[in-house]
Amino acid sequence: MGSLELHNIDFKNFMEAIDCCKGNVYLVTEDGDRLNLKSKLCQMIGITQIIQGGKISQAKVVCENPEDDSFLFRFNLYGAKVIEKDAKE
């Protein structure tokens, strides 16, 4: 399982990227809590803790699937363009 730090991510696009992931994706809080972002309830609970002004300021995300880790890494670099490309393939 790899981990990835995300910075200044648009919330709506981030949720779309999570929906594209094949395996479980966890948000790890500063307290060490792990929230499964594939669960809509956990999305609401976890994301509200780290959102500032409609954007995610910083988050540590852990993926079970290495492909998801790679996908979210590309999303972190290129933003929504990665989601559009993934949808075409």
Secondary structure, DSSP 8 states (H G I E B T S, - for coil): -EEEEEEEEEHHHHHHHHHH-SS-EEEE-TT--EEETTSHHHHHHHHHHHEETTEEEEEEEEESSHHHHHHHHHHHHHTTHHHHHHHH-
